[in-house]
Amino acid sequence: MRRQLNTLYVTTEGAWLRKDGANIVLEVEREERARLPAHMLESLVCIGRVGVSPQLLGFCCERGVTISYLTPQGRFLARVEGPVSGNVLLRRAQYRASDEPGPCAAIVRNLLVGKIHNQRAVLARGWRDHGANLTDVPGFQHALKRLKRIPHRLLQESDIDLLRGLEGEAAQAYFGVFGQLVRAESPLLGFGGRNRRPPRDAFNALLSFFYTLLTHDCRSALESVGLDPAVGFLHRDRPGRASLALDLAEEFRPLLGERLALSLINRRQLNERDFQTFDNGAVLLKDDARKTALIAYQERKREQLQHDFLDERVDIGLLPFVQAQLLARHLRGDLDGYPPFLWK
Protein backbone atom coordinates (compact mmCIF):
# COMPACT_ATOMS: atom_id res chain seq x y z
CA MET A 1 0.00 0.00 0.00
CA ARG A 2 1.27 3.43 -0.92
CA ARG A 3 2.21 5.72 1.93
CA GLN A 4 -0.11 8.70 2.17
CA LEU A 5 1.83 11.86 1.47
CA ASN A 6 0.77 15.36 2.43
CA THR A 7 -0.76 18.27 0.60
CA LEU A 8 0.30 21.69 1.88
CA TYR A 9 -2.44 24.32 1.61
CA VAL A 10 -1.31 27.95 1.87
CA THR A 11 -4.16 30.39 2.44
CA THR A 12 -2.41 33.44 3.92
CA GLU A 13 -2.73 36.45 1.61
CA GLY A 14 0.64 37.90 0.67
CA ALA A 15 2.58 34.82 1.79
CA TRP A 16 5.92 34.07 0.16
CA LEU A 17 7.26 30.53 -0.11
CA ARG A 18 10.95 29.86 -0.63
CA LYS A 19 13.43 27.01 -0.49
CA ASP A 20 15.99 26.69 2.28
CA GLY A 21 17.96 23.49 1.84
CA ALA A 22 15.41 20.67 1.86
CA ASN A 23 12.83 22.82 3.67
CA ILE A 24 9.97 24.99 2.54
CA VAL A 25 9.83 28.30 4.39
CA LEU A 26 6.69 30.45 4.58
CA GLU A 27 7.22 34.18 5.08
CA VAL A 28 4.71 36.99 5.56
CA GLU A 29 6.07 40.53 5.27
CA ARG A 30 9.60 39.06 5.37
CA GLU A 31 8.95 37.39 8.70
CA GLU A 32 9.28 33.61 8.86
CA ARG A 33 5.98 32.05 9.94
CA ALA A 34 6.50 28.35 9.23
CA ARG A 35 9.11 25.86 8.08
CA LEU A 36 8.63 22.24 7.09
CA PRO A 37 10.66 19.51 5.34
CA ALA A 38 9.76 18.88 1.72
CA HIS A 39 10.58 15.18 1.53
CA MET A 40 7.06 14.08 2.60
CA LEU A 41 5.25 16.58 0.41
CA GLU A 42 3.14 15.38 -2.51
CA SER A 43 1.58 18.63 -3.66
CA LEU A 44 1.38 22.31 -2.82
CA VAL A 45 -1.85 24.30 -3.19
CA CYS A 46 -1.70 28.10 -3.12
CA ILE A 47 -5.07 29.72 -2.44
CA GLY A 48 -5.24 33.44 -3.11
CA ARG A 49 -2.29 35.81 -3.48
CA VAL A 50 0.63 33.52 -2.62
CA GLY A 51 4.09 33.79 -4.16
CA VAL A 52 6.59 30.99 -4.80
CA SER A 53 10.29 31.58 -5.43
CA PRO A 54 11.84 30.31 -8.71
CA GLN A 55 14.20 28.11 -6.68
CA LEU A 56 11.29 26.42 -4.91
CA LEU A 57 9.43 26.00 -8.22
CA GLY A 58 12.41 24.21 -9.72
CA PHE A 59 12.92 22.10 -6.60
CA CYS A 60 9.28 20.98 -6.59
CA CYS A 61 9.35 20.10 -10.28
CA GLU A 62 12.49 18.00 -9.80
CA ARG A 63 10.94 16.16 -6.86
CA GLY A 64 7.59 15.53 -8.55
CA VAL A 65 5.72 17.93 -6.24
CA THR A 66 2.88 19.61 -8.15
CA ILE A 67 1.95 23.22 -7.41
CA SER A 68 -1.65 24.33 -7.98
CA TYR A 69 -3.00 27.87 -7.83
CA LEU A 70 -6.60 28.56 -6.81
CA THR A 71 -8.53 31.79 -6.42
CA PRO A 72 -9.60 32.78 -2.88
CA GLN A 73 -12.96 31.22 -3.74
CA GLY A 74 -11.36 27.87 -4.64
CA ARG A 75 -11.57 28.11 -8.45
CA PHE A 76 -8.69 26.42 -10.24
CA LEU A 77 -6.28 28.79 -12.03
CA ALA A 78 -3.10 26.94 -12.98
CA ARG A 79 -0.85 24.01 -12.22
CA VAL A 80 2.94 23.73 -12.32
CA GLU A 81 4.56 20.33 -12.63
CA GLY A 82 7.78 18.74 -13.83
CA PRO A 83 8.24 16.24 -16.68
CA VAL A 84 5.32 13.83 -16.99
CA SER A 85 6.38 10.21 -16.61
CA GLY A 86 3.21 8.59 -17.90
CA ASN A 87 3.27 5.04 -19.20
CA VAL A 88 2.92 5.43 -22.97
CA LEU A 89 1.46 1.93 -23.46
CA LEU A 90 -1.09 2.49 -20.69
CA ARG A 91 -2.07 5.84 -22.14
CA ARG A 92 -2.53 4.35 -25.59
CA ALA A 93 -4.87 1.78 -24.07
CA GLN A 94 -6.70 4.63 -22.31
CA TYR A 95 -7.14 6.58 -25.55
CA ARG A 96 -8.40 3.51 -27.42
CA ALA A 97 -10.93 2.71 -24.69
CA SER A 98 -12.11 6.33 -24.64
CA ASP A 99 -12.73 6.29 -28.41
CA GLU A 100 -14.46 2.89 -28.61
CA PRO A 101 -18.15 2.99 -27.56
CA GLY A 102 -18.23 -0.47 -25.94
CA PRO A 103 -15.19 -0.22 -23.61
CA CYS A 104 -16.01 3.43 -22.86
CA ALA A 105 -19.61 2.63 -21.90
CA ALA A 106 -18.47 -0.22 -19.63
CA ILE A 107 -16.24 2.14 -17.64
CA VAL A 108 -18.90 4.87 -17.52
CA ARG A 109 -21.47 2.34 -16.30
CA ASN A 110 -19.32 1.21 -13.38
CA LEU A 111 -18.31 4.75 -12.45
CA LEU A 112 -21.98 5.72 -12.25
CA VAL A 113 -22.92 2.61 -10.29
CA GLY A 114 -20.36 3.66 -7.68
CA LYS A 115 -21.47 7.27 -7.66
CA ILE A 116 -25.19 6.55 -7.33
CA HIS A 117 -24.63 3.84 -4.72
CA ASN A 118 -22.65 6.35 -2.65
CA GLN A 119 -25.32 9.02 -3.09
CA ARG A 120 -27.88 6.61 -1.72
CA ALA A 121 -25.53 5.82 1.19
CA VAL A 122 -25.47 9.53 2.09
CA LEU A 123 -29.28 9.68 2.12
CA ALA A 124 -29.56 6.40 4.05
CA ARG A 125 -27.22 7.71 6.75
CA GLY A 126 -29.19 10.92 6.84
CA TRP A 127 -32.40 8.92 7.23
CA ARG A 128 -30.92 7.14 10.25
CA ASP A 129 -29.80 10.45 11.75
CA HIS A 130 -32.81 12.66 11.01
CA GLY A 131 -35.62 10.40 9.76
CA ALA A 132 -38.08 11.51 12.42
CA ASN A 133 -37.54 15.21 11.59
CA LEU A 134 -37.73 15.15 7.80
CA THR A 135 -40.22 17.56 6.24
CA ASP A 136 -41.25 15.20 3.41
CA VAL A 137 -40.85 11.61 4.55
CA PRO A 138 -42.67 10.00 1.55
CA GLY A 139 -40.59 12.04 -0.89
CA PHE A 140 -37.38 11.07 0.86
CA GLN A 141 -38.30 7.38 0.86
CA HIS A 142 -39.22 7.60 -2.83
CA ALA A 143 -35.79 9.09 -3.60
CA LEU A 144 -34.09 6.23 -1.75
CA LYS A 145 -36.05 3.69 -3.81
CA ARG A 146 -35.21 5.45 -7.09
CA LEU A 147 -31.51 5.52 -6.25
CA LYS A 148 -31.67 1.81 -5.49
CA ARG A 149 -33.30 1.02 -8.85
CA ILE A 150 -31.20 3.20 -11.14
CA PRO A 151 -27.93 1.19 -10.78
CA HIS A 152 -29.82 -1.91 -11.97
CA ARG A 153 -31.01 0.04 -14.99
CA LEU A 154 -27.45 1.21 -15.65
CA LEU A 155 -26.28 -2.39 -15.95
CA GLN A 156 -28.77 -2.94 -18.78
CA GLU A 157 -27.63 0.04 -20.90
CA SER A 158 -24.68 0.30 -23.29
CA ASP A 159 -25.37 3.70 -24.84
CA ILE A 160 -23.25 6.42 -23.23
CA ASP A 161 -25.84 9.15 -23.72
CA LEU A 162 -28.50 7.00 -22.04
CA LEU A 163 -26.09 6.32 -19.17
CA ARG A 164 -25.57 10.05 -18.75
CA GLY A 165 -29.32 10.49 -18.78
CA LEU A 166 -29.70 8.03 -15.92
CA GLU A 167 -27.02 9.94 -14.03
CA GLY A 168 -29.09 13.09 -14.42
CA GLU A 169 -32.18 11.25 -13.18
CA ALA A 170 -30.28 10.08 -10.11
CA ALA A 171 -28.97 13.60 -9.45
CA GLN A 172 -32.51 14.96 -9.61
CA ALA A 173 -33.72 12.41 -7.06
CA TYR A 174 -30.70 12.87 -4.80
CA PHE A 175 -30.45 16.65 -4.69
CA GLY A 176 -34.23 16.99 -4.71
CA VAL A 177 -34.41 15.72 -1.11
CA PHE A 178 -30.86 16.40 0.12
CA GLY A 179 -31.86 19.78 1.56
CA GLN A 180 -34.04 18.02 4.18
CA LEU A 181 -30.86 16.79 5.87
CA VAL A 182 -29.55 20.31 6.52
CA ARG A 183 -30.46 21.21 10.09
CA ALA A 184 -29.32 24.86 10.05
CA GLU A 185 -31.91 27.50 10.92
CA SER A 186 -30.42 30.27 8.76
CA PRO A 187 -31.91 30.44 5.23
CA LEU A 188 -28.44 31.24 3.89
CA LEU A 189 -27.21 27.83 5.01
CA GLY A 190 -30.11 25.89 3.50
CA PHE A 191 -29.86 23.80 0.36
CA GLY A 192 -32.46 24.31 -2.34
CA GLY A 193 -30.67 22.51 -5.16
CA ARG A 194 -27.27 22.42 -6.82
CA ASN A 195 -26.03 25.70 -8.31
CA ARG A 196 -22.57 26.96 -9.25
CA ARG A 197 -20.54 29.45 -11.29
CA PRO A 198 -21.06 31.24 -9.00
CA PRO A 199 -22.67 29.39 -6.06
CA ARG A 200 -25.67 31.32 -4.78
CA ASP A 201 -25.90 29.95 -1.25
CA ALA A 202 -23.49 28.93 1.49
CA PHE A 203 -23.96 25.19 1.10
CA ASN A 204 -23.18 25.27 -2.62
CA ALA A 205 -20.16 27.47 -1.97
CA LEU A 206 -18.85 24.83 0.42
CA LEU A 207 -19.59 22.01 -2.03
CA SER A 208 -17.76 23.78 -4.85
CA PHE A 209 -14.74 24.29 -2.63
CA PHE A 210 -14.60 20.61 -1.63
CA TYR A 211 -15.11 19.50 -5.24
CA THR A 212 -12.09 21.56 -6.29
CA LEU A 213 -9.89 19.95 -3.62
CA LEU A 214 -11.15 16.49 -4.54
CA THR A 215 -10.50 16.98 -8.27
CA HIS A 216 -6.95 18.09 -7.45
CA ASP A 217 -6.38 14.89 -5.45
CA CYS A 218 -7.85 12.73 -8.22
CA ARG A 219 -5.66 14.34 -10.86
CA SER A 220 -2.56 13.68 -8.77
CA ALA A 221 -3.63 10.06 -8.26
CA LEU A 222 -4.13 9.49 -12.00
CA GLU A 223 -0.79 11.00 -12.90
CA SER A 224 0.95 8.91 -10.26
CA VAL A 225 -0.15 5.66 -11.98
CA GLY A 226 0.64 6.91 -15.49
CA LEU A 227 -2.83 7.81 -16.79
CA ASP A 228 -3.66 10.98 -18.71
CA PRO A 229 -6.04 13.05 -16.53
CA ALA A 230 -7.28 15.01 -19.57
CA VAL A 231 -8.87 12.08 -21.45
CA GLY A 232 -12.00 10.86 -19.74
CA PHE A 233 -14.93 8.55 -20.33
CA LEU A 234 -17.95 10.08 -18.60
CA HIS A 235 -16.90 13.70 -19.18
CA ARG A 236 -16.28 14.64 -22.78
CA ASP A 237 -12.84 15.90 -23.80
CA ARG A 238 -12.50 19.65 -23.65
CA PRO A 239 -9.34 21.79 -23.91
CA GLY A 240 -8.02 22.67 -20.47
CA ARG A 241 -10.31 20.27 -18.59
CA ALA A 242 -9.05 17.30 -16.60
CA SER A 243 -11.92 15.07 -17.76
CA LEU A 244 -10.63 11.80 -16.27
CA ALA A 245 -9.97 13.51 -12.92
CA LEU A 246 -13.60 14.67 -12.95
CA ASP A 247 -14.68 11.10 -13.80
CA LEU A 248 -12.75 9.66 -10.86
CA ALA A 249 -14.02 12.34 -8.49
CA GLU A 250 -17.66 11.38 -9.15
CA GLU A 251 -17.45 8.32 -6.88
CA PHE A 252 -16.09 10.39 -3.98
CA ARG A 253 -18.24 13.50 -4.21
CA PRO A 254 -20.95 12.09 -1.91
CA LEU A 255 -18.36 11.17 0.74
CA LEU A 256 -15.86 14.05 0.53
CA GLY A 257 -18.27 16.66 -0.77
CA GLU A 258 -21.90 16.45 0.31
CA ARG A 259 -21.46 14.37 3.48
CA LEU A 260 -18.54 16.46 4.73
CA ALA A 261 -20.32 19.75 4.01
CA LEU A 262 -23.41 18.43 5.78
CA SER A 263 -21.35 17.58 8.87
CA LEU A 264 -19.75 21.04 9.03
CA ILE A 265 -23.10 22.83 8.76
CA ASN A 266 -25.11 20.54 11.05
CA ARG A 267 -22.41 20.54 13.74
CA ARG A 268 -22.30 24.35 13.53
CA GLN A 269 -18.60 24.37 12.72
CA LEU A 270 -19.59 26.89 10.06
CA ASN A 271 -22.39 29.45 10.26
CA GLU A 272 -23.77 32.30 8.18
CA ARG A 273 -21.00 34.65 9.39
CA ASP A 274 -18.43 32.45 7.63
CA PHE A 275 -19.77 33.36 4.18
CA GLN A 276 -19.81 36.54 2.16
CA THR A 277 -22.61 37.53 -0.22
CA PHE A 278 -21.80 39.77 -3.19
CA ASP A 279 -23.98 42.12 -5.22
CA ASN A 280 -24.32 39.61 -8.09
CA GLY A 281 -25.74 37.01 -5.68
CA ALA A 282 -22.57 34.94 -5.40
CA VAL A 283 -21.84 33.45 -1.96
CA LEU A 284 -18.24 32.60 -1.07
CA LEU A 285 -16.31 31.34 1.92
CA LYS A 286 -14.37 33.82 4.03
CA ASP A 287 -10.69 33.23 4.87
CA ASP A 288 -11.22 31.61 8.28
CA ALA A 289 -14.01 29.43 6.90
CA ARG A 290 -11.69 28.13 4.17
CA LYS A 291 -9.19 27.12 6.83
CA THR A 292 -11.90 25.32 8.81
CA ALA A 293 -13.01 23.49 5.67
CA LEU A 294 -9.43 22.53 4.77
CA ILE A 295 -8.77 21.12 8.23
CA ALA A 296 -11.99 19.09 8.10
CA TYR A 297 -11.12 17.81 4.63
CA GLN A 298 -7.65 16.68 5.70
CA GLU A 299 -8.98 15.05 8.88
CA ARG A 300 -11.60 13.14 6.90
CA LYS A 301 -8.89 11.85 4.55
CA ARG A 302 -7.10 10.27 7.51
CA GLU A 303 -10.13 8.16 8.44
CA GLN A 304 -10.34 4.58 7.20
CA LEU A 305 -13.04 2.70 5.29
CA GLN A 306 -13.36 -0.90 4.18
CA HIS A 307 -12.66 -1.41 0.48
CA ASP A 308 -14.70 -4.44 -0.55
CA PHE A 309 -12.73 -5.26 -3.70
CA LEU A 310 -9.36 -5.16 -1.91
CA ASP A 311 -10.88 -6.64 1.25
CA GLU A 312 -8.90 -4.32 3.50
CA ARG A 313 -9.27 -1.01 5.30
CA VAL A 314 -7.89 1.98 3.42
CA ASP A 315 -7.30 5.62 4.39
CA ILE A 316 -9.94 7.75 2.67
CA GLY A 317 -7.15 9.97 1.36
CA LEU A 318 -5.69 6.98 -0.49
CA LEU A 319 -8.94 5.92 -2.16
CA PRO A 320 -8.42 8.04 -5.32
CA PHE A 321 -4.99 6.44 -5.73
CA VAL A 322 -6.46 2.95 -5.22
CA GLN A 323 -9.21 3.56 -7.79
CA ALA A 324 -6.71 5.02 -10.25
CA GLN A 325 -4.64 1.84 -9.90
CA LEU A 326 -7.70 -0.34 -10.47
CA LEU A 327 -8.64 1.67 -13.56
CA ALA A 328 -5.09 1.28 -14.90
CA ARG A 329 -5.22 -2.48 -14.29
CA HIS A 330 -8.50 -2.72 -16.17
CA LEU A 331 -7.13 -0.75 -19.14
CA ARG A 332 -4.05 -3.00 -19.24
CA GLY A 333 -6.33 -6.06 -19.34
CA ASP A 334 -5.51 -7.34 -15.85
CA LEU A 335 -9.14 -6.88 -14.70
CA ASP A 336 -12.26 -7.68 -16.72
CA GLY A 337 -13.99 -4.53 -15.51
CA TYR A 338 -13.38 -1.41 -13.47
CA PRO A 339 -14.49 -2.09 -9.86
CA PRO A 340 -16.05 1.09 -8.41
CA PHE A 341 -15.67 2.16 -4.80
CA LEU A 342 -18.87 1.41 -2.89
CA TRP A 343 -19.28 3.22 0.43
CA LYS A 344 -21.01 1.22 3.16
N, C-alpha and C positions, 0 to 999 in steps of 0.2 A: 504494500500500500504506500502511496506517495505521501511524503511528509507535507503537512499543510503549512505553506509559507504565508507571509503576512502581506497585507496591502496597507500602505501608509496613506492616510487621508490628511491633506493639509487644507485647513479651512480659514486660517487667519489672513485677513486682508493685508496686503503689503508685505507678506512674508518673503524671505529670500532663502533659498536652499543652496548649499554649496557642499563641495567635497573636501574632507579633511582626512587624508589617509584612506582607510577603509570605512570611514564614518560619514554619515549624512548629518549636516549641521543646519538647524533652522534658526534664522536670525530675523528679528523684527526691529527696525530702526537701528540696525548695526549692533544690537544686543543679542547675544546668544540665548535662545529660549529652550532649545532641546538638542540632543545629540543621540544618535543611535547607530549601531553597526549595520552595514548594508548587506552582510552575507546571508541573512535570512529573509531578505526582502524579495518579493515576487513582482510587485507593481507599486507605482506611485501615482496617486490621484490628486491633482491640484484643483481645488474648487475656488473659483473667484480669482482675484488679482494676486497670483503667486508667481514669483520668479525663480528660475532654476539656472545655475551657472553653466557655462559651456563645458567646464571640466566635469561637472556632475552628469550632464547630458551624455557625454562621451562614455563616462564610467558605466552608467546604467545600460547604454546600448551594448557595450562590450560584455556585460554580465547577464544580458537577457532580461533586464528589468524594464518593463514598459512604463511609459509616462503618459498619462491621460489628462487632458485639460477639460474641465466642465465650467459652465457658467455658475454664478452663485445660486441659480435656481435648479442646478443639476442637469442642464442640457449639455450633451456632448459637443465639444468643439473640435478637438484634435487629439492625435495620438502619436507619440514618438517611440520608435522601436528600432532595434538593430537589425542585422541581416536575418531574413526569415529562413528557417531551416526545415521547411516542410518536406515531407516525404513525397517525391514527385509521382511515384507509382500509386500511392494512396490518393493523391489529389486527382490523378487521372481517373481512378475508379469513382471518385466523388463526382467529377464532372459528367462522366458517362451516366451514372445513376440519376443525376439531376435532370439530364436531357431525355431520358427514356421514361415514358409514362408509367409503365408497370413498376419498375424498381422505385421510382419517385413516389408513386401513390402508396406503396407498401410502407415506406418510411413515414410519410405524412400521416397515414392511418394510425401507426403506433404512437407517434408523437401526440396526436390528438386524443387517443385513448388514455394516455398518461395524464394529459392536461385536464381532461374532463373528469376523470376519476378523482384527481386531486382537488378540483373545484367542488365536487360533491363531498369530499372529505371535510373541506372547510365548512360547508353548510351543515353537515352531520354533527361536527363538533360544536358548532354554534347552536344547533338544536338541543344538544345535551346541556349546554350552558344556559341558554335563555329560552328554551321551548315554552315555558309557562308564560313568558312576557311578550311573546311575538304579537304584532298587531294584526297579522293575517296568517293565521295558522294553516288554513286550507291551501292558500297560495304557496306557502313555504313547503308544505308536504308535496304539493303538485310539482314544484321545481325539483325536489329531491328525486321524485319518480322519473321525471323527464331526463335528468342527468344520469340516472341509472340505465335508462333505455338507450340513450343516444350512442354510447360505446358499442352496443350490440349492432346498431344500425351501421356504424362506421365499418365494422368488420365485413359487412356485406357489399360495400361500395369499392369501386376501383377507379372512379373518375375523380380527379383532383379537385375540380370545381365543386362537385357534389360534396366532397369531404370538407371543403372550406365552408360550404353552406351549412353543414351540420355543426361545424364549429361556431358559426354565427348563431345558430339556434340554441346551442348550449350556453353561449355567452348571454343571450337574451334571458334565458331562464335563470341563470346564475346571478347576474347583476340585477335582475328584476326584483329579487327578494333579499339581496345582500344587505341593503340598507337597514333591514329590520334587526340586524345583529349589532348595529352601532348604538351604544347606550348613552352617548353624550347628549346633554340637554340643549346645548347651543346649536342653533340652526346652521351656523357656519361649519360645524363639525359633522353634520349629517351627510348621508350619501344618497343621492337621488338618481344615480346612474353614472356610467363612465364618461368622462369628458377630459380633453387634453388640448394642448397647443393653443392657448394656454389652459391649464386646469382652472376651473371656476369655483372650486370649493376646497376646503382644507384637506378633506380625505383624498381627493384626486391629486392634489399637490403632493401629498405624502406617497401615494402610489407611484406617481411618475418618478419621484426621486428614487424609490426603491427599485423600480424597473431599470433605471439607468445604471445603478450599481450592479444589479444582477446581470445585465447584458455585458457589462465590462468583465465580470468574472467568467461568463460563458465564453466570451471571445478569447480570453487568456487560456482557458481550458482547451479550446479547440486548436489553438496554435501550438499548445504544448504537446499535442499528440500528432501534429503534422497536417491537420485539416485546414482547408481554406475557409475562414469565417465569412467570406463575402458571397459564397455560392451555396444557397439554401435549397430547401425542398418545399416547405410550406409557404415561406415568404418568397415572392418573386425577386429575381435579380434586379438591382437598381444601383446605379453608380453612387458610391459613397456610403452604401448601407451594408452593414454586416448581417446579411440575411440568415446565414446558418447560426450565428450567435443568437439572433432573435428566435429562430426555431427552437434551439436548445433551451432558451429561457422560458418557453411556454410551459414546460412541465413544472417549473419551480415558482412561477408567478403566484399561484395560490398560497404556497408555503412561505416564501420570502417577500411577497408583496402584500396581498390582501390580508392574510392571517396576521402578519407582523404589524401592519398598520392598524388592524382592528385591536390588537393587544395594546398598542401605545395609546390609542384614543380611549378605549374602555377602562384602562387602568389609570387614566388621567395623567400619564407621563407627558402628554402634550395637551394643550388647551387652546382656546381661540386666540389668546395673546401671543401664541407662538407662530402666528401666520399674519401675513400682510396682504391687504386687498388693494389693488390698484384701480385707477380710473377706468381702465378698459375691462374690468371685471375679473382680471387674473388674480389668483390667490397663490402666494408662494411662501415657502418656509423662511423664517428669520434665521439669523446666524446660529443662535443658541439651539434652536429647534433642529437644525441640520446636524449639529454635534450630537444631540440626544438620539436622533434617528440613526446616525452612523454607529454610535456605541451599541444600540440595540441590534443593528444589523450584524455587527461583528460578533456580539455575544450569541446571537441565534446560530451563526455559522459554526460555533464551537460545540453546539449540542449534537447529539448522535441520534440516528434513526436506523432502523433495520432495513437493509436492502434485500428484498426477497430473492432477486436473481443471484446475487453474490452470496446470499445466506450469511451475512455478517453485518455488524453494526458499523456505520460509517459516519464521520463528521459531516454535518450538513454542508459545511464549506467545501468539502471534497466531492460532493455529489455531481456538480457540473463536470469535473475532471473524470469521474467514473463513467458518466453517461457519454462523454466525448470518446473515451476509450472503447466503450461498447459499440458506439456508432462506427468507429474506425475498424473494429473487428468485423462488423457486419459488412462494410464496404470491401474489405479484403477477402471476404468469403469465409471467414472463420465461424460466423454465426449465420443461421438461416434468416433471422430477422432481427430488427433492432428492438431490444427489450426496454420498454419505457420504465421510468421510476414511478412506482405507485406508493403514495403516502398512506399509511394506515395508523 
